[in-house]
Amino acid sequence: MTDDIVELLTTEGDHAETHDLPDDARPTRIGTTRSAVFSVRLNTDEIEALQRVAAAAGLPASTLVRT
């Protein structure tokens, strides 16, 4: 995972922590009709970076990847 992605995720996470959703916001699950699965190979450094970002976000790594 590149430093740019880590920085983007950190910035978005910080924003989400300090801004509330509008009162009329309705959460939805995007992509529930997906029918294709992609497998990707990550090197050790990418996996470790992914796991660090996921842990910092309080999410499982697989959830972070899907988002």
Secondary structure, DSSP 8 states (H G I E B T S, - for coil): --HHHHHHHHHHHHHHHH----TT-----TTTT----------HHHHHHHHHHHHHHTS-HHHHHH-
